[in-house]
């Protein structure tokens, strides 16, 4: 699972680095937060893979099992607020994720 988490983080960082700045605007005057947007998006994707689709479960998963990987994880309310603000950027990720195809029946 560690490898998957690392792969997701590298993917997220690559998208942030190569996409237009308008896709991922910081909605804060804090340009270098202790806990980055890339970390938060990584957590969201990782939780989806783990079957955690609710934000509360997502936060608990990281808090309980992956805290050492994200020592600056903010509290639940702050995480949800930031995740909600980042929602428009998920369109960029959706456009770049490979599509899965179902085999014809």
C-alpha positions as CSV (number, residue, x, y, z in Angstrom):
1,X,0.0,0.0,0.0
2,X,2.9,2.3,0.6
3,X,3.9,2.1,-3.0
4,X,0.4,2.9,-4.1
5,X,0.3,6.0,-1.9
6,X,3.7,7.1,-3.3
7,X,2.5,6.6,-6.9
8,X,-0.6,8.6,-6.3
9,X,1.4,11.4,-4.7
10,X,3.8,11.5,-7.6
11,X,0.9,11.5,-10.0
12,X,-0.8,14.4,-8.2
13,X,2.4,16.4,-8.0
14,X,3.1,15.9,-11.7
15,X,-0.4,17.1,-12.6
16,X,0.0,20.2,-10.4
17,X,3.5,20.9,-11.9
18,X,2.4,20.5,-15.5
19,X,-1.1,22.0,-15.5
20,X,-2.1,25.6,-15.9
21,X,-1.9,27.6,-12.7
22,X,-5.6,28.5,-13.2
23,X,-6.6,24.9,-12.7
24,X,-5.2,24.9,-9.1
25,X,-5.4,28.3,-7.6
26,X,-4.7,28.6,-3.9
27,X,-7.7,30.2,-2.3
28,X,-5.6,31.5,0.6
29,X,-2.9,34.1,1.1
30,X,-0.7,31.3,2.6
31,X,1.4,30.2,-0.4
32,X,3.4,27.6,1.5
33,X,1.1,25.8,3.9
34,X,2.5,23.2,6.2
35,X,0.0,20.7,4.7
36,X,-0.1,21.0,0.9
37,X,-3.0,20.8,-1.4
38,X,-1.1,18.0,-3.2
39,X,-1.1,16.0,0.0
40,X,-4.8,16.5,0.5
41,X,-5.6,15.5,-3.0
42,X,-3.4,12.4,-2.6
43,X,-5.3,11.4,0.5
44,X,-8.6,11.8,-1.3
45,X,-7.5,9.6,-4.2
46,X,-6.0,7.0,-1.9
47,X,-9.1,6.9,0.2
48,X,-11.2,6.3,-2.9
49,X,-9.0,3.3,-3.8
50,X,-9.5,2.0,-0.2
51,X,-13.3,2.3,-0.5
52,X,-13.6,5.4,1.7
53,X,-16.0,7.7,-0.1
54,X,-17.1,9.8,2.8
55,X,-14.9,12.6,4.0
56,X,-15.2,11.7,7.7
57,X,-14.1,8.1,6.9
58,X,-11.3,9.5,4.7
59,X,-10.0,11.6,7.6
60,X,-10.3,8.7,10.1
61,X,-8.4,6.4,7.8
62,X,-5.4,8.7,7.4
63,X,-5.5,9.7,11.1
64,X,-5.6,6.0,12.3
65,X,-3.3,4.2,9.8
66,X,-1.2,6.8,7.8
67,X,-0.6,9.6,10.3
68,X,3.2,9.1,10.2
69,X,3.0,9.8,6.4
70,X,1.0,13.0,7.0
71,X,2.2,14.4,10.3
72,X,0.8,17.9,9.5
73,X,-2.7,16.6,8.7
74,X,-5.1,19.4,9.8
75,X,-8.3,18.6,11.8
76,X,-11.4,17.2,10.1
77,X,-13.2,20.5,9.6
78,X,-10.2,22.2,8.1
79,X,-9.5,19.3,5.8
80,X,-13.1,19.2,4.6
81,X,-13.1,23.0,4.0
82,X,-10.0,22.8,1.9
83,X,-11.1,19.7,0.1
84,X,-14.3,21.4,-0.9
85,X,-12.4,24.4,-2.1
86,X,-10.2,22.1,-4.3
87,X,-13.2,20.4,-5.9
88,X,-13.0,22.4,-9.2
89,X,-9.5,21.1,-9.7
90,X,-10.7,17.5,-9.7
91,X,-12.0,18.1,-13.3
92,X,-8.3,18.4,-14.4
93,X,-7.5,15.1,-12.8
94,X,-10.6,13.5,-14.3
95,X,-9.6,14.6,-17.8
96,X,-6.1,13.1,-17.4
97,X,-7.0,9.8,-15.7
98,X,-7.0,6.8,-18.0
99,X,-10.5,5.6,-18.9
100,X,-11.3,2.0,-18.2
101,X,-13.2,0.1,-20.8
102,X,-15.6,-2.8,-20.3
103,X,-15.3,-5.7,-22.5
104,X,-18.3,-6.1,-24.8
105,X,-20.8,-8.8,-23.7
